[in-house]
Structures are given as structure tokens and as C-alpha cells.
Amino acid sequence: MAPANPLPLEQVESSLSDAEPVSQQELNAWRRGFTPQAEIWNGRLAMLGLSVGLGVLLLVRLVGG
């Protein structure tokens, strides 16, 4: 396997500063496809599903004895 050649720090910092600021409404918009908005909603729904699943499991264990 070939060794990784990381980018110089100056190039990384300049590429990060090129990002445009996005409004809160645009960031929370429901967009389909491989977009940053879809990734944000995917993470939110995954955490919601995990929380509900753990809550149900806890309730079943407590009530079921």
C-alpha cells in the first residue's frame, strides 16, 4: 500500500476558507440526493430512531420484568 501524501496545511486552510456561508433555512431544507442537507436529515433521523429504539427496549425490560 502506498503511503498517503497529505495536503500542505496552507492548502487545507485556503480550501476551508473558500466555503460559502449558508443560511439556516437553506441548511434545514429538505433536499433529496447526496446533498449536505440530506446528510444532516439522515443524521437527525438516525439519532431519533436510535433514541426511540433504546427507549422501547428500556420500557420492555422495565415493564416485562
PDBQT receptor file of N, H, CA, C and O in Angstrom, charges set to zero:
ATOM      1  N   MET A   1       0.838  -1.164   0.000  1.00  0.00    +0.000 N 
ATOM      2  CA  MET A   1       0.000   0.000   0.000  1.00  0.00    +0.000 C 
ATOM      3  C   MET A   1       0.892   1.240   0.000  1.00  0.00    +0.000 C 
ATOM      4  O   MET A   1       1.854   1.322   0.763  1.00  0.00    +0.000 OA
ATOM      5  N   ALA A   2       0.568   2.192  -0.853  1.00  0.00    +0.000 N 
ATOM      6  H   ALA A   2      -0.213   2.126  -1.473  1.00  0.00    +0.000 HD
ATOM      7  CA  ALA A   2       1.374   3.405  -0.973  1.00  0.00    +0.000 C 
ATOM      8  C   ALA A   2       1.108   4.339   0.202  1.00  0.00    +0.000 C 
ATOM      9  O   ALA A   2      -0.021   4.414   0.687  1.00  0.00    +0.000 OA
ATOM     10  N   PRO A   3       2.140   5.056   0.666  1.00  0.00    +0.000 N 
ATOM     11  CA  PRO A   3       1.919   5.993   1.773  1.00  0.00    +0.000 C 
ATOM     12  C   PRO A   3       1.054   7.171   1.324  1.00  0.00    +0.000 C 
ATOM     13  O   PRO A   3       1.125   7.608   0.176  1.00  0.00    +0.000 OA
ATOM     14  N   ALA A   4       0.252   7.665   2.234  1.00  0.00    +0.000 N 
ATOM     15  H   ALA A   4       0.195   7.309   3.167  1.00  0.00    +0.000 HD
ATOM     16  CA  ALA A   4      -0.614   8.804   1.931  1.00  0.00    +0.000 C 
ATOM     17  C   ALA A   4       0.211  10.085   1.905  1.00  0.00    +0.000 C 
ATOM     18  O   ALA A   4       1.105  10.282   2.728  1.00  0.00    +0.000 OA
ATOM     19  N   ASN A   5      -0.099  10.935   0.964  1.00  0.00    +0.000 N 
ATOM     20  H   ASN A   5      -0.825  10.774   0.295  1.00  0.00    +0.000 HD
ATOM     21  CA  ASN A   5       0.563  12.234   0.867  1.00  0.00    +0.000 C 
ATOM     22  C   ASN A   5      -0.438  13.308   1.272  1.00  0.00    +0.000 C 
ATOM     23  O   ASN A   5      -1.238  13.739   0.442  1.00  0.00    +0.000 OA
ATOM     24  N   PRO A   6      -0.412  13.749   2.527  1.00  0.00    +0.000 N 
ATOM     25  CA  PRO A   6      -1.388  14.759   2.958  1.00  0.00    +0.000 C 
ATOM     26  C   PRO A   6      -1.122  16.105   2.302  1.00  0.00    +0.000 C 
ATOM     27  O   PRO A   6       0.001  16.412   1.903  1.00  0.00    +0.000 OA
ATOM     28  N   LEU A   7      -2.181  16.898   2.201  1.00  0.00    +0.000 N 
ATOM     29  H   LEU A   7      -3.094  16.648   2.525  1.00  0.00    +0.000 HD
ATOM     30  CA  LEU A   7      -2.046  18.237   1.632  1.00  0.00    +0.000 C 
ATOM     31  C   LEU A   7      -1.303  19.141   2.604  1.00  0.00    +0.000 C 
ATOM     32  O   LEU A   7      -1.394  18.959   3.818  1.00  0.00    +0.000 OA
ATOM     33  N   PRO A   8      -0.568  20.115   2.076  1.00  0.00    +0.000 N 
ATOM     34  CA  PRO A   8       0.068  21.091   2.971  1.00  0.00    +0.000 C 
ATOM     35  C   PRO A   8      -0.995  21.874   3.740  1.00  0.00    +0.000 C 
ATOM     36  O   PRO A   8      -2.099  22.091   3.241  1.00  0.00    +0.000 OA
ATOM     37  N   LEU A   9      -0.654  22.292   4.950  1.00  0.00    +0.000 N 
ATOM     38  H   LEU A   9       0.243  22.115   5.355  1.00  0.00    +0.000 HD
ATOM     39  CA  LEU A   9      -1.602  22.976   5.828  1.00  0.00    +0.000 C 
ATOM     40  C   LEU A   9      -2.152  24.246   5.183  1.00  0.00    +0.000 C 
ATOM     41  O   LEU A   9      -3.330  24.558   5.353  1.00  0.00    +0.000 OA
ATOM     42  N   GLU A  10      -1.333  24.973   4.457  1.00  0.00    +0.000 N 
ATOM     43  H   GLU A  10      -0.375  24.720   4.319  1.00  0.00    +0.000 HD
ATOM     44  CA  GLU A  10      -1.782  26.211   3.816  1.00  0.00    +0.000 C 
ATOM     45  C   GLU A  10      -2.879  25.915   2.798  1.00  0.00    +0.000 C 
ATOM     46  O   GLU A  10      -3.848  26.666   2.690  1.00  0.00    +0.000 OA
ATOM     47  N   GLN A  11      -2.727  24.827   2.054  1.00  0.00    +0.000 N 
ATOM     48  H   GLN A  11      -1.939  24.217   2.141  1.00  0.00    +0.000 HD
ATOM     49  CA  GLN A  11      -3.714  24.469   1.041  1.00  0.00    +0.000 C 
ATOM     50  C   GLN A  11      -5.021  24.031   1.695  1.00  0.00    +0.000 C 
ATOM     51  O   GLN A  11      -6.099  24.341   1.188  1.00  0.00    +0.000 OA
ATOM     52  N   VAL A  12      -4.938  23.322   2.801  1.00  0.00    +0.000 N 
ATOM     53  H   VAL A  12      -4.062  23.070   3.213  1.00  0.00    +0.000 HD
ATOM     54  CA  VAL A  12      -6.140  22.891   3.509  1.00  0.00    +0.000 C 
ATOM     55  C   VAL A  12      -6.877  24.097   4.070  1.00  0.00    +0.000 C 
ATOM     56  O   VAL A  12      -8.097  24.195   3.940  1.00  0.00    +0.000 OA
ATOM     57  N   GLU A  13      -6.140  25.022   4.699  1.00  0.00    +0.000 N 
ATOM     58  H   GLU A  13      -5.149  24.942   4.805  1.00  0.00    +0.000 HD
ATOM     59  CA  GLU A  13      -6.763  26.213   5.270  1.00  0.00    +0.000 C 
ATOM     60  C   GLU A  13      -7.408  27.072   4.196  1.00  0.00    +0.000 C 
ATOM     61  O   GLU A  13      -8.483  27.629   4.419  1.00  0.00    +0.000 OA
ATOM     62  N   SER A  14      -6.775  27.191   3.035  1.00  0.00    +0.000 N 
ATOM     63  H   SER A  14      -5.902  26.739   2.854  1.00  0.00    +0.000 HD
ATOM     64  CA  SER A  14      -7.353  28.010   1.973  1.00  0.00    +0.000 C 
ATOM     65  C   SER A  14      -8.591  27.345   1.392  1.00  0.00    +0.000 C 
ATOM     66  O   SER A  14      -9.538  28.037   1.019  1.00  0.00    +0.000 OA
ATOM     67  N   SER A  15      -8.607  26.017   1.305  1.00  0.00    +0.000 N 
ATOM     68  H   SER A  15      -7.838  25.454   1.609  1.00  0.00    +0.000 HD
ATOM     69  CA  SER A  15      -9.791  25.344   0.777  1.00  0.00    +0.000 C 
ATOM     70  C   SER A  15     -10.947  25.425   1.768  1.00  0.00    +0.000 C 
ATOM     71  O   SER A  15     -12.107  25.451   1.355  1.00  0.00    +0.000 OA
ATOM     72  N   LEU A  16     -10.653  25.466   3.070  1.00  0.00    +0.000 N 
ATOM     73  H   LEU A  16      -9.711  25.445   3.406  1.00  0.00    +0.000 HD
ATOM     74  CA  LEU A  16     -11.709  25.609   4.069  1.00  0.00    +0.000 C 
ATOM     75  C   LEU A  16     -12.281  27.018   4.073  1.00  0.00    +0.000 C 
ATOM     76  O   LEU A  16     -13.476  27.202   4.308  1.00  0.00    +0.000 OA
ATOM     77  N   SER A  17     -11.447  28.007   3.819  1.00  0.00    +0.000 N 
ATOM     78  H   SER A  17     -10.477  27.858   3.628  1.00  0.00    +0.000 HD
ATOM     79  CA  SER A  17     -11.924  29.387   3.832  1.00  0.00    +0.000 C 
ATOM     80  C   SER A  17     -12.702  29.726   2.565  1.00  0.00    +0.000 C 
ATOM     81  O   SER A  17     -13.367  30.761   2.527  1.00  0.00    +0.000 OA
ATOM     82  N   ASP A  18     -12.644  28.897   1.533  1.00  0.00    +0.000 N 
ATOM     83  H   ASP A  18     -12.103  28.057   1.564  1.00  0.00    +0.000 HD
ATOM     84  CA  ASP A  18     -13.378  29.141   0.296  1.00  0.00    +0.000 C 
ATOM     85  C   ASP A  18     -14.859  28.800   0.429  1.00  0.00    +0.000 C 
ATOM     86  O   ASP A  18     -15.641  29.142  -0.458  1.00  0.00    +0.000 OA
ATOM     87  N   ALA A  19     -15.266  28.141   1.502  1.00  0.00    +0.000 N 
ATOM     88  H   ALA A  19     -14.631  27.863   2.223  1.00  0.00    +0.000 HD
ATOM     89  CA  ALA A  19     -16.653  27.726   1.669  1.00  0.00    +0.000 C 
ATOM     90  C   ALA A  19     -17.548  28.947   1.851  1.00  0.00    +0.000 C 
ATOM     91  O   ALA A  19     -17.210  29.889   2.568  1.00  0.00    +0.000 OA
ATOM     92  N   GLU A  20     -18.707  28.904   1.179  1.00  0.00    +0.000 N 
ATOM     93  H   GLU A  20     -18.982  28.139   0.597  1.00  0.00    +0.000 HD
ATOM     94  CA  GLU A  20     -19.660  29.998   1.294  1.00  0.00    +0.000 C 
ATOM     95  C   GLU A  20     -20.529  29.802   2.525  1.00  0.00    +0.000 C 
ATOM     96  O   GLU A  20     -20.912  28.674   2.835  1.00  0.00    +0.000 OA
ATOM     97  N   PRO A  21     -20.848  30.879   3.231  1.00  0.00    +0.000 N 
ATOM     98  CA  PRO A  21     -21.776  30.738   4.352  1.00  0.00    +0.000 C 
ATOM     99  C   PRO A  21     -23.175  30.414   3.831  1.00  0.00    +0.000 C 
ATOM    100  O   PRO A  21     -23.601  30.927   2.796  1.00  0.00    +0.000 OA
ATOM    101  N   VAL A  22     -23.873  29.564   4.559  1.00  0.00    +0.000 N 
ATOM    102  H   VAL A  22     -23.527  29.147   5.399  1.00  0.00    +0.000 HD
ATOM    103  CA  VAL A  22     -25.202  29.122   4.144  1.00  0.00    +0.000 C 
ATOM    104  C   VAL A  22     -26.204  29.555   5.200  1.00  0.00    +0.000 C 
ATOM    105  O   VAL A  22     -25.933  29.477   6.398  1.00  0.00    +0.000 OA
ATOM    106  N   SER A  23     -27.365  30.013   4.744  1.00  0.00    +0.000 N 
ATOM    107  H   SER A  23     -27.585  30.077   3.771  1.00  0.00    +0.000 HD
ATOM    108  CA  SER A  23     -28.390  30.440   5.699  1.00  0.00    +0.000 C 
ATOM    109  C   SER A  23     -28.968  29.230   6.430  1.00  0.00    +0.000 C 
ATOM    110  O   SER A  23     -28.884  28.100   5.948  1.00  0.00    +0.000 OA
ATOM    111  N   GLN A  24     -29.553  29.481   7.598  1.00  0.00    +0.000 N 
ATOM    112  H   GLN A  24     -29.621  30.399   7.990  1.00  0.00    +0.000 HD
ATOM    113  CA  GLN A  24     -30.132  28.412   8.412  1.00  0.00    +0.000 C 
ATOM    114  C   GLN A  24     -31.291  27.744   7.678  1.00  0.00    +0.000 C 
ATOM    115  O   GLN A  24     -31.462  26.529   7.776  1.00  0.00    +0.000 OA
ATOM    116  N   GLN A  25     -32.091  28.522   6.942  1.00  0.00    +0.000 N 
ATOM    117  H   GLN A  25     -31.952  29.509   6.862  1.00  0.00    +0.000 HD
ATOM    118  CA  GLN A  25     -33.218  27.952   6.203  1.00  0.00    +0.000 C 
ATOM    119  C   GLN A  25     -32.728  27.019   5.104  1.00  0.00    +0.000 C 
ATOM    120  O   GLN A  25     -33.310  25.957   4.884  1.00  0.00    +0.000 OA
ATOM    121  N   GLU A  26     -31.677  27.404   4.424  1.00  0.00    +0.000 N 
ATOM    122  H   GLU A  26     -31.204  28.267   4.603  1.00  0.00    +0.000 HD
ATOM    123  CA  GLU A  26     -31.126  26.559   3.360  1.00  0.00    +0.000 C 
ATOM    124  C   GLU A  26     -30.535  25.284   3.932  1.00  0.00    +0.000 C 
ATOM    125  O   GLU A  26     -30.664  24.216   3.335  1.00  0.00    +0.000 OA
ATOM    126  N   LEU A  27     -29.891  25.387   5.076  1.00  0.00    +0.000 N 
ATOM    127  H   LEU A  27     -29.786  26.256   5.561  1.00  0.00    +0.000 HD
ATOM    128  CA  LEU A  27     -29.261  24.227   5.689  1.00  0.00    +0.000 C 
ATOM    129  C   LEU A  27     -30.296  23.214   6.162  1.00  0.00    +0.000 C 
ATOM    130  O   LEU A  27     -30.039  22.011   6.127  1.00  0.00    +0.000 OA
ATOM    131  N   ASN A  28     -31.463  23.682   6.603  1.00  0.00    +0.000 N 
ATOM    132  H   ASN A  28     -31.672  24.660   6.631  1.00  0.00    +0.000 HD
ATOM    133  CA  ASN A  28     -32.511  22.799   7.097  1.00  0.00    +0.000 C 
ATOM    134  C   ASN A  28     -33.508  22.391   6.025  1.00  0.00    +0.000 C 
ATOM    135  O   ASN A  28     -34.461  21.672   6.324  1.00  0.00    +0.000 OA
ATOM    136  N   ALA A  29     -33.316  22.828   4.789  1.00  0.00    +0.000 N 
ATOM    137  H   ALA A  29     -32.542  23.412   4.547  1.00  0.00    +0.000 HD
ATOM    138  CA  ALA A  29     -34.246  22.494   3.713  1.00  0.00    +0.000 C 
ATOM    139  C   ALA A  29     -34.229  20.994   3.440  1.00  0.00    +0.000 C 
ATOM    140  O   ALA A  29     -33.208  20.326   3.605  1.00  0.00    +0.000 OA
ATOM    141  N   TRP A  30     -35.381  20.483   3.018  1.00  0.00    +0.000 N 
ATOM    142  H   TRP A  30     -36.210  21.026   2.883  1.00  0.00    +0.000 HD
ATOM    143  CA  TRP A  30     -35.488  19.060   2.702  1.00  0.00    +0.000 C 
ATOM    144  C   TRP A  30     -35.056  18.877   1.247  1.00  0.00    +0.000 C 
ATOM    145  O   TRP A  30     -35.807  19.203   0.328  1.00  0.00    +0.000 OA
ATOM    146  N   ARG A  31     -33.865  18.363   1.043  1.00  0.00    +0.000 N 
ATOM    147  H   ARG A  31     -33.254  18.098   1.789  1.00  0.00    +0.000 HD
ATOM    148  CA  ARG A  31     -33.317  18.147  -0.303  1.00  0.00    +0.000 C 
ATOM    149  C   ARG A  31     -33.033  16.669  -0.484  1.00  0.00    +0.000 C 
ATOM    150  O   ARG A  31     -32.555  15.999   0.431  1.00  0.00    +0.000 OA
ATOM    151  N   ARG A  32     -33.329  16.171  -1.663  1.00  0.00    +0.000 N 
ATOM    152  H   ARG A  32     -33.718  16.715  -2.406  1.00  0.00    +0.000 HD
ATOM    153  CA  ARG A  32     -33.066  14.765  -1.946  1.00  0.00    +0.000 C 
ATOM    154  C   ARG A  32     -31.723  14.624  -2.647  1.00  0.00    +0.000 C 
ATOM    155  O   ARG A  32     -31.207  15.576  -3.233  1.00  0.00    +0.000 OA
ATOM    156  N   GLY A  33     -31.167  13.420  -2.579  1.00  0.00    +0.000 N 
ATOM    157  H   GLY A  33     -31.586  12.647  -2.103  1.00  0.00    +0.000 HD
ATOM    158  CA  GLY A  33     -29.892  13.155  -3.227  1.00  0.00    +0.000 C 
ATOM    159  C   GLY A  33     -28.741  13.267  -2.257  1.00  0.00    +0.000 C 
ATOM    160  O   GLY A  33     -28.940  13.342  -1.045  1.00  0.00    +0.000 OA
ATOM    161  N   PHE A  34     -27.550  13.278  -2.790  1.00  0.00    +0.000 N 
ATOM    162  H   PHE A  34     -27.388  13.217  -3.775  1.00  0.00    +0.000 HD
ATOM    163  CA  PHE A  34     -26.348  13.367  -1.964  1.00  0.00    +0.000 C 
ATOM    164  C   PHE A  34     -25.992  14.836  -1.748  1.00  0.00    +0.000 C 
ATOM    165  O   PHE A  34     -25.080  15.370  -2.380  1.00  0.00    +0.000 OA
ATOM    166  N   THR A  35     -26.718  15.465  -0.860  1.00  0.00    +0.000 N 
ATOM    167  H   THR A  35     -27.459  15.031  -0.347  1.00  0.00    +0.000 HD
ATOM    168  CA  THR A  35     -26.504  16.876  -0.556  1.00  0.00    +0.000 C 
ATOM    169  C   THR A  35     -26.205  17.022   0.933  1.00  0.00    +0.000 C 
ATOM    170  O   THR A  35     -26.542  16.135   1.717  1.00  0.00    +0.000 OA
ATOM    171  N   PRO A  36     -25.584  18.116   1.328  1.00  0.00    +0.000 N 
ATOM    172  CA  PRO A  36     -25.344  18.324   2.766  1.00  0.00    +0.000 C 
ATOM    173  C   PRO A  36     -26.639  18.326   3.576  1.00  0.00    +0.000 C 
ATOM    174  O   PRO A  36     -26.665  17.851   4.712  1.00  0.00    +0.000 OA
ATOM    175  N   GLN A  37     -27.719  18.865   2.989  1.00  0.00    +0.000 N 
ATOM    176  H   GLN A  37     -27.698  19.251   2.066  1.00  0.00    +0.000 HD
ATOM    177  CA  GLN A  37     -28.991  18.889   3.697  1.00  0.00    +0.000 C 
ATOM    178  C   GLN A  37     -29.498  17.475   3.947  1.00  0.00    +0.000 C 
ATOM    179  O   GLN A  37     -29.994  17.180   5.034  1.00  0.00    +0.000 OA
ATOM    180  N   ALA A  38     -29.381  16.600   2.957  1.00  0.00    +0.000 N 
ATOM    181  H   ALA A  38     -28.979  16.840   2.073  1.00  0.00    +0.000 HD
ATOM    182  CA  ALA A  38     -29.831  15.219   3.122  1.00  0.00    +0.000 C 
ATOM    183  C   ALA A  38     -28.991  14.499   4.177  1.00  0.00    +0.000 C 
ATOM    184  O   ALA A  38     -29.516  13.679   4.929  1.00  0.00    +0.000 OA
ATOM    185  N   GLU A  39     -27.717  14.792   4.236  1.00  0.00    +0.000 N 
ATOM    186  H   GLU A  39     -27.291  15.458   3.625  1.00  0.00    +0.000 HD
ATOM    187  CA  GLU A  39     -26.855  14.171   5.245  1.00  0.00    +0.000 C 
ATOM    188  C   GLU A  39     -27.230  14.640   6.652  1.00  0.00    +0.000 C 
ATOM    189  O   GLU A  39     -27.206  13.854   7.599  1.00  0.00    +0.000 OA
ATOM    190  N   ILE A  40     -27.571  15.908   6.785  1.00  0.00    +0.000 N 
ATOM    191  H   ILE A  40     -27.591  16.547   6.016  1.00  0.00    +0.000 HD
ATOM    192  CA  ILE A  40     -27.994  16.429   8.089  1.00  0.00    +0.000 C 
ATOM    193  C   ILE A  40     -29.274  15.741   8.528  1.00  0.00    +0.000 C 
ATOM    194  O   ILE A  40     -29.378  15.296   9.671  1.00  0.00    +0.000 OA
ATOM    195  N   TRP A  41     -30.261  15.647   7.622  1.00  0.00    +0.000 N 
ATOM    196  H   TRP A  41     -30.177  16.009   6.694  1.00  0.00    +0.000 HD
ATOM    197  CA  TRP A  41     -31.522  14.987   7.977  1.00  0.00    +0.000 C 
ATOM    198  C   TRP A  41     -31.314  13.507   8.247  1.00  0.00    +0.000 C 
ATOM    199  O   TRP A  41     -31.971  12.945   9.123  1.00  0.00    +0.000 OA
ATOM    200  N   ASN A  42     -30.427  12.873   7.523  1.00  0.00    +0.000 N 
ATOM    201  H   ASN A  42     -29.893  13.329   6.811  1.00  0.00    +0.000 HD
ATOM    202  CA  ASN A  42     -30.127  11.464   7.758  1.00  0.00    +0.000 C 
ATOM    203  C   ASN A  42     -29.587  11.265   9.171  1.00  0.00    +0.000 C 
ATOM    204  O   ASN A  42     -29.992  10.330   9.862  1.00  0.00    +0.000 OA
ATOM    205  N   GLY A  43     -28.694  12.121   9.599  1.00  0.00    +0.000 N 
ATOM    206  H   GLY A  43     -28.365  12.880   9.038  1.00  0.00    +0.000 HD
ATOM    207  CA  GLY A  43     -28.151  12.027  10.951  1.00  0.00    +0.000 C 
ATOM    208  C   GLY A  43     -29.202  12.272  12.009  1.00  0.00    +0.000 C 
ATOM    209  O   GLY A  43     -29.235  11.583  13.029  1.00  0.00    +0.000 OA
ATOM    210  N   ARG A  44     -30.063  13.249  11.773  1.00  0.00    +0.000 N 
ATOM    211  H   ARG A  44     -30.036  13.808  10.944  1.00  0.00    +0.000 HD
ATOM    212  CA  ARG A  44     -31.132  13.540  12.737  1.00  0.00    +0.000 C 
ATOM    213  C   ARG A  44     -32.086  12.354  12.870  1.00  0.00    +0.000 C 
ATOM    214  O   ARG A  44     -32.434  11.950  13.980  1.00  0.00    +0.000 OA
ATOM    215  N   LEU A  45     -32.501  11.805  11.740  1.00  0.00    +0.000 N 
ATOM    216  H   LEU A  45     -32.218  12.134  10.839  1.00  0.00    +0.000 HD
ATOM    217  CA  LEU A  45     -33.443  10.685  11.779  1.00  0.00    +0.000 C 
ATOM    218  C   LEU A  45     -32.800   9.433  12.350  1.00  0.00    +0.000 C 
ATOM    219  O   LEU A  45     -33.470   8.647  13.020  1.00  0.00    +0.000 OA
ATOM    220  N   ALA A  46     -31.522   9.235  12.099  1.00  0.00    +0.000 N 
ATOM    221  H   ALA A  46     -30.978   9.873  11.555  1.00  0.00    +0.000 HD
ATOM    222  CA  ALA A  46     -30.822   8.083  12.673  1.00  0.00    +0.000 C 
ATOM    223  C   ALA A  46     -30.759   8.195  14.190  1.00  0.00    +0.000 C 
ATOM    224  O   ALA A  46     -30.975   7.207  14.892  1.00  0.00    +0.000 OA
ATOM    225  N   MET A  47     -30.468   9.384  14.702  1.00  0.00    +0.000 N 
ATOM    226  H   MET A  47     -30.293  10.186  14.131  1.00  0.00    +0.000 HD
ATOM    227  CA  MET A  47     -30.424   9.570  16.155  1.00  0.00    +0.000 C 
ATOM    228  C   MET A  47     -31.809   9.435  16.768  1.00  0.00    +0.000 C 
ATOM    229  O   MET A  47     -31.946   8.912  17.874  1.00  0.00    +0.000 OA
ATOM    230  N   LEU A  48     -32.834   9.897  16.068  1.00  0.00    +0.000 N 
ATOM    231  H   LEU A  48     -32.723  10.322  15.170  1.00  0.00    +0.000 HD
ATOM    232  CA  LEU A  48     -34.199   9.739  16.551  1.00  0.00    +0.000 C 
ATOM    233  C   LEU A  48     -34.567   8.263  16.621  1.00  0.00    +0.000 C 
ATOM    234  O   LEU A  48     -35.135   7.810  17.614  1.00  0.00    +0.000 OA
ATOM    235  N   GLY A  49     -34.246   7.510  15.567  1.00  0.00    +0.000 N 
ATOM    236  H   GLY A  49     -33.785   7.879  14.760  1.00  0.00    +0.000 HD
ATOM    237  CA  GLY A  49     -34.528   6.076  15.558  1.00  0.00    +0.000 C 
ATOM    238  C   GLY A  49     -33.780   5.338  16.643  1.00  0.00    +0.000 C 
ATOM    239  O   GLY A  49     -34.337   4.449  17.286  1.00  0.00    +0.000 OA
ATOM    240  N   LEU A  50     -32.533   5.690  16.856  1.00  0.00    +0.000 N 
ATOM    241  H   LEU A  50     -32.081   6.413  16.334  1.00  0.00    +0.000 HD
ATOM    242  CA  LEU A  50     -31.744   5.057  17.905  1.00  0.00    +0.000 C 
ATOM    243  C   LEU A  50     -32.328   5.361  19.282  1.00  0.00    +0.000 C 
ATOM    244  O   LEU A  50     -32.426   4.474  20.130  1.00  0.00    +0.000 OA
ATOM    245  N   SER A  51     -32.712   6.608  19.499  1.00  0.00    +0.000 N 
ATOM    246  H   SER A  51     -32.632   7.329  18.810  1.00  0.00    +0.000 HD
ATOM    247  CA  SER A  51     -33.282   7.000  20.790  1.00  0.00    +0.000 C 
ATOM    248  C   SER A  51     -34.611   6.299  21.045  1.00  0.00    +0.000 C 
ATOM    249  O   SER A  51     -34.851   5.811  22.150  1.00  0.00    +0.000 OA
ATOM    250  N   VAL A  52     -35.466   6.245  20.044  1.00  0.00    +0.000 N 
ATOM    251  H   VAL A  52     -35.271   6.642  19.147  1.00  0.00    +0.000 HD
ATOM    252  CA  VAL A  52     -36.759   5.564  20.197  1.00  0.00    +0.000 C 
ATOM    253  C   VAL A  52     -36.540   4.078  20.432  1.00  0.00    +0.000 C 
ATOM    254  O   VAL A  52     -37.193   3.487  21.292  1.00  0.00    +0.000 OA
ATOM    255  N   GLY A  53     -35.639   3.472  19.686  1.00  0.00    +0.000 N 
ATOM    256  H   GLY A  53     -35.109   3.953  18.987  1.00  0.00    +0.000 HD
ATOM    257  CA  GLY A  53     -35.353   2.047  19.862  1.00  0.00    +0.000 C 
ATOM    258  C   GLY A  53     -34.839   1.727  21.252  1.00  0.00    +0.000 C 
ATOM    259  O   GLY A  53     -35.282   0.761  21.872  1.00  0.00    +0.000 OA
ATOM    260  N   LEU A  54     -33.912   2.525  21.744  1.00  0.00    +0.000 N 
ATOM    261  H   LEU A  54     -33.552   3.310  21.240  1.00  0.00    +0.000 HD
ATOM    262  CA  LEU A  54     -33.391   2.305  23.098  1.00  0.00    +0.000 C 
ATOM    263  C   LEU A  54     -34.465   2.553  24.151  1.00  0.00    +0.000 C 
ATOM    264  O   LEU A  54     -34.520   1.849  25.159  1.00  0.00    +0.000 OA
ATOM    265  N   GLY A  55     -35.315   3.549  23.925  1.00  0.00    +0.000 N 
ATOM    266  H   GLY A  55     -35.270   4.121  23.106  1.00  0.00    +0.000 HD
ATOM    267  CA  GLY A  55     -36.410   3.823  24.851  1.00  0.00    +0.000 C 
ATOM    268  C   GLY A  55     -37.398   2.678  24.921  1.00  0.00    +0.000 C 
ATOM    269  O   GLY A  55     -37.832   2.293  26.006  1.00  0.00    +0.000 OA
ATOM    270  N   VAL A  56     -37.756   2.130  23.768  1.00  0.00    +0.000 N 
ATOM    271  H   VAL A  56     -37.403   2.442  22.886  1.00  0.00    +0.000 HD
ATOM    272  CA  VAL A  56     -38.670   0.979  23.729  1.00  0.00    +0.000 C 
ATOM    273  C   VAL A  56     -38.027  -0.215  24.408  1.00  0.00    +0.000 C 
ATOM    274  O   VAL A  56     -38.684  -0.913  25.180  1.00  0.00    +0.000 OA
ATOM    275  N   LEU A  57     -36.783  -0.456  24.141  1.00  0.00    +0.000 N 
ATOM    276  H   LEU A  57     -36.249   0.111  23.514  1.00  0.00    +0.000 HD
ATOM    277  CA  LEU A  57     -36.083  -1.577  24.772  1.00  0.00    +0.000 C 
ATOM    278  C   LEU A  57     -36.056  -1.417  26.291  1.00  0.00    +0.000 C 
ATOM    279  O   LEU A  57     -36.268  -2.387  27.018  1.00  0.00    +0.000 OA
ATOM    280  N   LEU A  58     -35.802  -0.226  26.764  1.00  0.00    +0.000 N 
ATOM    281  H   LEU A  58     -35.630   0.562  26.173  1.00  0.00    +0.000 HD
ATOM    282  CA  LEU A  58     -35.784   0.043  28.200  1.00  0.00    +0.000 C 
ATOM    283  C   LEU A  58     -37.164  -0.169  28.815  1.00  0.00    +0.000 C 
ATOM    284  O   LEU A  58     -37.286  -0.774  29.880  1.00  0.00    +0.000 OA
ATOM    285  N   LEU A  59     -38.204   0.329  28.143  1.00  0.00    +0.000 N 
ATOM    286  H   LEU A  59     -38.105   0.821  27.278  1.00  0.00    +0.000 HD
ATOM    287  CA  LEU A  59     -39.563   0.142  28.655  1.00  0.00    +0.000 C 
ATOM    288  C   LEU A  59     -39.956  -1.328  28.691  1.00  0.00    +0.000 C 
ATOM    289  O   LEU A  59     -40.575  -1.776  29.656  1.00  0.00    +0.000 OA
ATOM    290  N   VAL A  60     -39.613  -2.073  27.671  1.00  0.00    +0.000 N 
ATOM    291  H   VAL A  60     -39.110  -1.709  26.887  1.00  0.00    +0.000 HD
ATOM    292  CA  VAL A  60     -39.939  -3.503  27.635  1.00  0.00    +0.000 C 
ATOM    293  C   VAL A  60     -39.227  -4.231  28.764  1.00  0.00    +0.000 C 
ATOM    294  O   VAL A  60     -39.810  -5.103  29.406  1.00  0.00    +0.000 OA
ATOM    295  N   ARG A  61     -37.980  -3.881  29.009  1.00  0.00    +0.000 N 
ATOM    296  H   ARG A  61     -37.505  -3.172  28.487  1.00  0.00    +0.000 HD
ATOM    297  CA  ARG A  61     -37.226  -4.523  30.102  1.00  0.00    +0.000 C 
ATOM    298  C   ARG A  61     -37.810  -4.173  31.466  1.00  0.00    +0.000 C 
ATOM    299  O   ARG A  61     -37.896  -5.028  32.347  1.00  0.00    +0.000 OA
ATOM    300  N   LEU A  62     -38.211  -2.912  31.639  1.00  0.00    +0.000 N 
ATOM    301  H   LEU A  62     -38.141  -2.217  30.924  1.00  0.00    +0.000 HD
ATOM    302  CA  LEU A  62     -38.746  -2.478  32.931  1.00  0.00    +0.000 C 
ATOM    303  C   LEU A  62     -40.145  -3.039  33.184  1.00  0.00    +0.000 C 
ATOM    304  O   LEU A  62     -40.436  -3.496  34.289  1.00  0.00    +0.000 OA
ATOM    305  N   VAL A  63     -41.008  -3.008  32.175  1.00  0.00    +0.000 N 
ATOM    306  H   VAL A  63     -40.771  -2.637  31.277  1.00  0.00    +0.000 HD
ATOM    307  CA  VAL A  63     -42.384  -3.472  32.332  1.00  0.00    +0.000 C 
ATOM    308  C   VAL A  63     -42.450  -4.994  32.289  1.00  0.00    +0.000 C 
ATOM    309  O   VAL A  63     -43.190  -5.610  33.056  1.00  0.00    +0.000 OA
ATOM    310  N   GLY A  64     -41.679  -5.597  31.395  1.00  0.00    +0.000 N 
ATOM    311  H   GLY A  64     -41.078  -5.097  30.771  1.00  0.00    +0.000 HD
ATOM    312  CA  GLY A  64     -41.709  -7.059  31.235  1.00  0.00    +0.000 C 
ATOM    313  C   GLY A  64     -41.073  -7.793  32.398  1.00  0.00    +0.000 C 
ATOM    314  O   GLY A  64     -41.370  -8.965  32.630  1.00  0.00    +0.000 OA
ATOM    315  N   GLY A  65     -40.226  -7.136  33.112  1.00  0.00    +0.000 N 
ATOM    316  H   GLY A  65     -39.985  -6.183  32.923  1.00  0.00    +0.000 HD
ATOM    317  CA  GLY A  65     -39.588  -7.724  34.292  1.00  0.00    +0.000 C 
ATOM    318  C   GLY A  65     -38.703  -8.839  33.951  1.00  0.00    +0.000 C 
ATOM    319  O   GLY A  65     -38.094  -9.437  34.838  1.00  0.00    +0.000 OA
TER     320      GLY A  65
